[in-house]
Amino acid sequence: MTLVQPSVHSSPSLRPPAQEASRIRSLDGLRGLAILLVLGFHAFARWAEYIPWASVHGDWIVFKYGYLGVHLFFLISGFVIYLTLDKCAGWGDFMLRRWLRLFPSMLIATVLIVSTAFLLHERPSGIPRLIDTLPGLLFIEPILLNKIFGTQIELIEGAFWSLLVEVKFYVIFGAMYFFSKSKGIYALIALFFVSFLYHTVTHLFPEAGIKIVGTIITHVLTLQHFGWFAIGALLYKKYSENKNKYLYMALAILPLAILETGWTDIGVAISCMVIFIIFATTLFVDHVAKIFSSRFFIFFGAISYPLYLIHENAMVALAIKTHQYFDFIPDMLTPIPGLVLIIFVAWVIERYIEPFVKRRIKLALMQIRPTLFN
């Protein structure tokens, strides 16, 4: 998603427009950092049972905790979605914009994954079934679809889980925002507190848990991740209104969000703190913003969505093939050729295919309702 400059600021003390636009651009670069962290995790830590020769350094902190790049995505989404909500006419308008942002690339990625899976039989997730495309295309949790269809439905890519979390955040926070623009952020925080309190109680007293409540909180609504969205949204409020209370609120929620993410893992706690510091300083420190405004990070930020969707299983399968057929390549580097190919495909999707598909979808929708995009 391309971030844009907020149109209204309540405080004249904020930076001039050119400097502000540069700082917003740097958040696009942070998406590049987030996807690189996820790529490193999947290539060198997550799939040690499939590519052990490439995973000998899986305990390196940048690889071991690279999955927390997803939580950086959540922080960015909290910021960006609040900005987007400020520009939307209503909940329906907002959800349509979000759907048009997510669905075209998801459709393209799904077709690509299903149509090429027979060439990549080494995929950890196996050859996907057509019914397994439903959670991604509908943005609905498999646990709910399993109840509807009475069968076991899986995600065709494990990485899709975070997209489903994002969509639930859009639906819930969007509704809260348009019900009460001034109190929506507090309702979001309250929902996260419900999750935190429930998980704290059940962590300390396992017998106190109620299965249906835990299922709704953890698996249906996935509220345990909402603290990161709330922190991102609060920093947007701090950024746009220049009121320190929002920064203090974000700092108060941070340790709770970290506990929900890792509980007793000190490595998770430290890594989450680093990610928060990078995110916050990118907003408020010029030198950090310039780093993530570089072409390198902006490039990966631009292709981060399709790259995130298609990379995981294909990368593992291609690493196995590389190790088998090109044994002169050092073991640690065997995921790299496949990743280069996948990065190129993601660039093609972002640059050419996704805009074409999005235009066709918009034209089709306008045939049904001509005033939809007026």
Solvent accessible surface area in square Angstrom, and as a share of the most:
residue,aa,sasa,rsa
1,M,41,0.18
2,T,108,0.63
3,L,12,0.06
4,V,71,0.41
5,Q,73,0.32
6,P,5,0.03
7,S,91,0.59
8,V,119,0.68
9,H,54,0.24
10,S,76,0.49
11,S,25,0.16
12,P,140,0.88
13,S,79,0.51
14,L,34,0.17
15,R,80,0.29
16,P,80,0.51
17,P,90,0.56
18,A,84,0.65
19,Q,65,0.29
20,E,8,0.04
21,A,45,0.35
22,S,46,0.30
23,R,3,0.01
24,I,4,0.02
25,R,113,0.41
26,S,0,0.00
27,L,0,0.00
28,D,20,0.10
29,G,0,0.00
30,L,0,0.00
31,R,29,0.11
32,G,0,0.00
33,L,29,0.14
34,A,0,0.00
35,I,0,0.00
36,L,50,0.25
37,L,29,0.15
38,V,2,0.01
39,L,9,0.05
40,G,11,0.10
41,F,31,0.13
42,H,16,0.07
43,A,0,0.00
44,F,18,0.07
45,A,23,0.17
46,R,96,0.35
47,W,26,0.09
48,A,45,0.35
49,E,119,0.53
50,Y,81,0.31
51,I,0,0.00
52,P,72,0.45
53,W,51,0.18
54,A,0,0.00
55,S,14,0.09
56,V,104,0.60
57,H,63,0.28
58,G,12,0.11
59,D,119,0.62
60,W,135,0.47
61,I,99,0.50
62,V,76,0.43
63,F,29,0.12
64,K,85,0.36
65,Y,24,0.09
66,G,0,0.00
67,Y,69,0.26
68,L,0,0.00
69,G,0,0.00
70,V,8,0.05
71,H,10,0.04
72,L,1,0.00
73,F,19,0.08
74,F,1,0.00
75,L,0,0.00
76,I,0,0.00
77,S,9,0.06
78,G,0,0.00
79,F,0,0.00
80,V,4,0.02
81,I,1,0.01
82,Y,5,0.02
83,L,5,0.03
84,T,15,0.09
85,L,1,0.00
86,D,76,0.39
87,K,82,0.35
88,C,11,0.07
89,A,102,0.79
90,G,19,0.18
91,W,107,0.37
92,G,47,0.45
93,D,46,0.24
94,F,0,0.00
95,M,36,0.16
96,L,38,0.19
97,R,105,0.38
98,R,15,0.05
99,W,87,0.31
100,L,10,0.05
101,R,45,0.16
102,L,11,0.06
103,F,33,0.14
104,P,0,0.00
105,S,2,0.01
106,M,0,0.00
107,L,59,0.29
108,I,20,0.10
109,A,0,0.00
110,T,6,0.03
111,V,92,0.53
112,L,56,0.28
113,I,9,0.05
114,V,44,0.26
115,S,60,0.39
116,T,40,0.23
117,A,1,0.01
118,F,139,0.58
119,L,104,0.52
120,L,23,0.11
121,H,127,0.57
122,E,27,0.12
123,R,12,0.04
124,P,23,0.14
125,S,61,0.39
126,G,28,0.27
127,I,100,0.51
128,P,19,0.12
129,R,113,0.41
130,L,138,0.68
131,I,56,0.28
132,D,10,0.05
133,T,13,0.07
134,L,45,0.22
135,P,0,0.00
136,G,2,0.02
137,L,41,0.20
138,L,89,0.44
139,F,22,0.09
140,I,60,0.30
141,E,28,0.13
142,P,21,0.13
143,I,56,0.28
144,L,71,0.35
145,L,3,0.01
146,N,32,0.16
147,K,169,0.71
148,I,123,0.62
149,F,103,0.43
150,G,68,0.66
151,T,54,0.32
152,Q,110,0.49
153,I,1,0.00
154,E,87,0.39
155,L,36,0.18
156,I,4,0.02
157,E,2,0.01
158,G,39,0.38
159,A,4,0.03
160,F,2,0.01
161,W,90,0.32
162,S,6,0.04
163,L,13,0.07
164,L,2,0.01
165,V,2,0.01
166,E,16,0.07
167,V,22,0.12
168,K,30,0.13
169,F,0,0.00
170,Y,8,0.03
171,V,58,0.33
172,I,33,0.17
173,F,0,0.00
174,G,0,0.00
175,A,50,0.38
176,M,40,0.18
177,Y,8,0.03
178,F,52,0.22
179,F,185,0.77
180,S,29,0.19
181,K,119,0.51
182,S,84,0.54
183,K,135,0.57
184,G,1,0.01
185,I,2,0.01
186,Y,91,0.34
187,A,37,0.29
188,L,0,0.00
189,I,14,0.07
190,A,51,0.40
191,L,42,0.21
192,F,0,0.00
193,F,76,0.32
194,V,75,0.43
195,S,0,0.00
196,F,24,0.10
197,L,110,0.55
198,Y,42,0.16
199,H,30,0.13
200,T,32,0.19
201,V,68,0.39
202,T,28,0.16
203,H,95,0.42
204,L,113,0.56
205,F,111,0.46
206,P,100,0.63
207,E,143,0.64
208,A,50,0.39
209,G,33,0.31
210,I,102,0.52
211,K,178,0.75
212,I,110,0.56
213,V,53,0.30
214,G,12,0.11
215,T,34,0.20
216,I,74,0.38
217,I,12,0.06
218,T,32,0.19
219,H,97,0.43
220,V,33,0.19
221,L,56,0.28
222,T,10,0.06
223,L,4,0.02
224,Q,28,0.13
225,H,29,0.13
226,F,0,0.00
227,G,0,0.00
228,W,1,0.00
229,F,0,0.00
230,A,0,0.00
231,I,0,0.00
232,G,0,0.00
233,A,0,0.00
234,L,0,0.00
235,L,0,0.00
236,Y,9,0.03
237,K,29,0.12
238,K,22,0.09
239,Y,10,0.04
240,S,8,0.05
241,E,37,0.17
242,N,51,0.26
243,K,93,0.39
244,N,77,0.39
245,K,100,0.42
246,Y,14,0.05
247,L,44,0.22
248,Y,136,0.52
249,M,48,0.21
250,A,0,0.00
251,L,81,0.40
252,A,65,0.50
253,I,6,0.03
254,L,5,0.03
255,P,66,0.41
256,L,40,0.20
257,A,0,0.00
258,I,17,0.08
259,L,65,0.32
260,E,17,0.08
261,T,36,0.21
262,G,19,0.18
263,W,74,0.26
264,T,123,0.72
265,D,56,0.29
266,I,126,0.64
267,G,9,0.08
268,V,4,0.02
269,A,27,0.21
270,I,89,0.45
271,S,12,0.08
272,C,1,0.00
273,M,81,0.36
274,V,74,0.42
275,I,12,0.06
276,F,10,0.04
277,I,87,0.44
278,I,45,0.23
279,F,0,0.00
280,A,14,0.11
281,T,37,0.21
282,T,0,0.00
283,L,0,0.00
284,F,50,0.21
285,V,62,0.36
286,D,52,0.27
287,H,139,0.62
288,V,34,0.20
289,A,4,0.03
290,K,134,0.57
291,I,97,0.49
292,F,15,0.06
293,S,22,0.14
294,S,44,0.29
295,R,214,0.78
296,F,112,0.47
297,F,34,0.14
298,I,29,0.15
299,F,76,0.31
300,F,21,0.09
301,G,4,0.04
302,A,52,0.40
303,I,1,0.00
304,S,2,0.01
305,Y,11,0.04
306,P,5,0.03
307,L,0,0.00
308,Y,10,0.04
309,L,0,0.00
310,I,9,0.04
311,H,0,0.00
312,E,7,0.03
313,N,1,0.00
314,A,17,0.13
315,M,0,0.00
316,V,0,0.00
317,A,0,0.00
318,L,33,0.16
319,A,0,0.00
320,I,33,0.17
321,K,46,0.20
322,T,10,0.06
323,H,62,0.28
324,Q,115,0.51
325,Y,144,0.55
326,F,103,0.43
327,D,120,0.62
328,F,159,0.66
329,I,34,0.17
330,P,81,0.51
331,D,69,0.36
332,M,48,0.21
333,L,86,0.43
334,T,1,0.00
335,P,0,0.00
336,I,68,0.35
337,P,56,0.35
338,G,3,0.03
339,L,15,0.07
340,V,91,0.53
341,L,95,0.47
342,I,8,0.04
343,I,32,0.16
344,F,115,0.48
345,V,43,0.25
346,A,0,0.00
347,W,71,0.25
348,V,38,0.22
349,I,2,0.01
350,E,57,0.26
351,R,133,0.49
352,Y,123,0.47
353,I,67,0.34
354,E,24,0.11
355,P,41,0.26
356,F,111,0.46
357,V,26,0.15
358,K,62,0.26
359,R,137,0.50
360,R,136,0.50
361,I,25,0.13
362,K,66,0.28
363,L,91,0.45
364,A,55,0.43
365,L,41,0.20
366,M,73,0.32
367,Q,153,0.68
368,I,141,0.72
369,R,146,0.53
370,P,91,0.57
371,T,85,0.49
372,L,48,0.24
373,F,62,0.26
374,N,152,0.78
